[in-house]
Amino acid sequence: MEKKKIVMDAEGIDRSLTRIAYEILEKNKGVEELVLVGIRTGGVFLAERLRRKIFEIEGREVPLGILDITLYRDDLQTSHRKPRLGKTDIPFSLNGKKVVLVDDVLFTGRTIRAAMDALIDFGRPKLIQLTVLIDRGHRELPIRADFVGKNLPSSLWEAVSVILTEKNGMDEVVVELNA
């Protein structure tokens, strides 16, 4: 039985991000008051790529922020692992902005809930939209992505990994069976 399956290659990831960039621009009628915030770590790399694509399309820079949600997680008390804090860097006001929150995989929704809690501590956005490269289902909270690269129904016994060049030297999305 095959334990590892590549479900999206570098070209597929790039095509999905190009489509998402156009969808973001269409839904928001351009870049006015638009900001991107990537959830550390995979979401940051994807947000940077989306920012470049939006610049190529519109010719205008979109502000980019980085969000670490470690202290907002609801599993800190139950986890036996020591949390690794990353840096949050949102060098602009979120007040009245259209925030596009970017992450790599949407699963239970708990990471996104934590990210929204963290964002609200930085200001009062006009709206928050969610962009994910992969939506694998299995929601525990009523959270849905506005922009999705690929819907990937999966079992709870599978691990979905987004592997990106910025960290691992290659681009692919892999599904593995957890033994």
Residue pairs with C-beta under 8 A, 6 or more apart in sequence:
1 177
3 176
3 177
3 179
4 174
4 175
4 176
5 174
5 175
5 176
6 172
6 173
6 174
7 150
7 152
7 173
7 174
7 175
8 16
8 133
8 134
8 149
8 150
8 172
8 173
9 171
9 172
10 165
10 170
10 171
10 172
12 150
12 173
13 133
13 149
13 171
13 172
13 173
14 171
16 133
16 149
16 150
17 46
17 49
17 50
17 53
17 133
17 149
18 53
19 149
20 50
20 131
20 147
20 148
20 149
21 50
21 53
21 54
21 57
22 57
23 147
24 34
24 50
24 54
24 100
24 129
24 131
24 147
25 31
25 54
25 57
25 58
27 129
27 146
27 147
28 34
28 98
28 100
28 129
30 58
31 54
31 58
31 60
31 62
33 96
33 97
33 98
33 126
34 62
34 97
34 98
34 100
35 62
35 63
35 64
35 65
35 92
35 94
35 97
35 98
35 99
35 100
36 47
36 50
36 51
36 62
36 63
36 64
36 65
36 99
36 100
36 102
37 47
37 64
37 65
37 66
37 67
37 90
37 99
37 100
37 101
37 102
37 115
37 119
38 44
38 45
38 46
38 47
38 48
38 64
38 65
38 66
38 67
38 102
38 103
39 67
39 69
39 101
39 102
39 103
39 111
39 115
40 66
40 67
40 68
40 69
40 86
40 87
40 88
41 86
41 167
42 103
42 104
42 105
42 133
42 162
42 164
42 167
43 67
43 101
43 102
43 103
43 104
44 66
44 102
45 164
45 166
45 167
46 102
46 103
46 104
46 131
46 133
46 164
47 64
47 66
47 100
47 102
48 64
48 166
50 100
50 102
50 131
51 61
51 62
51 64
54 60
54 62
55 61
55 62
63 91
63 92
65 88
65 89
65 90
65 91
65 92
66 86
66 87
66 88
66 89
66 90
67 88
67 90
67 101
67 115
67 118
67 119
68 85
68 86
68 87
68 88
68 118
69 111
69 114
69 115
69 117
69 118
70 76
70 83
70 84
70 85
70 86
71 83
71 85
72 114
72 115
72 117
72 118
73 83
73 110
73 111
73 114
74 110
74 113
74 114
75 110
76 83
88 118
90 122
93 123
94 119
94 122
94 123
94 124
94 125
95 123
95 124
95 125
96 124
96 125
96 126
97 123
97 125
97 126
98 125
98 126
98 127
98 129
99 119
99 125
99 127
99 128
99 129
100 129
100 130
100 131
100 147
101 112
101 115
101 116
101 119
101 128
101 129
101 130
101 131
102 131
102 132
103 111
103 112
103 115
103 130
103 131
103 132
103 133
104 132
104 133
104 134
104 162
104 164
105 132
105 133
105 134
105 135
105 136
105 160
105 162
106 112
106 130
106 132
106 134
106 135
106 136
106 143
106 145
106 148
107 136
107 137
107 138
107 139
107 160
108 138
108 139
108 140
108 141
109 139
109 140
109 141
109 142
109 143
110 140
110 141
112 130
112 141
112 143
113 141
113 143
116 128
119 125
119 128
129 146
129 147
130 143
130 144
130 145
130 146
130 147
131 145
131 146
131 147
131 148
132 145
132 147
132 148
132 149
133 148
133 149
133 150
133 162
133 173
134 148
134 149
134 150
134 152
134 160
134 162
134 173
135 145
135 148
135 150
135 151
135 152
136 152
136 153
136 154
136 160
137 151
137 152
137 153
137 154
138 154
138 156
150 173
152 160
152 173
152 175
154 160
154 175
157 177
157 178
158 175
158 176
158 177
158 178
159 175
159 176
159 177
159 178
160 173
160 174
160 175
161 173
161 174
161 175
161 176
162 173
163 170
163 171
163 172
163 173
163 174
164 171
165 171
